[in-house]
């Protein structure tokens, strides 16, 4: 699996992962080390997910049922 494949699998599920973990946008942005504005743009598909943030999501939320399903 290459970088782009991981990004393509994680990005559309970002909001679902956040709601599954019961985090607000502020909390999720803080955990990932990004601004809330960036998180909103990512969730709306207006910005491309960086490899660094994609890896952080996979590592921090590895217990997520959504991530495990893909």
Secondary structure by P-SEA (a helix, b strand, c coil): ccaaaaaaacccaaaaaaaaacccaaaaaaaacccaaaaaaaaaccccccaaaaaaaaaaaccccccccc
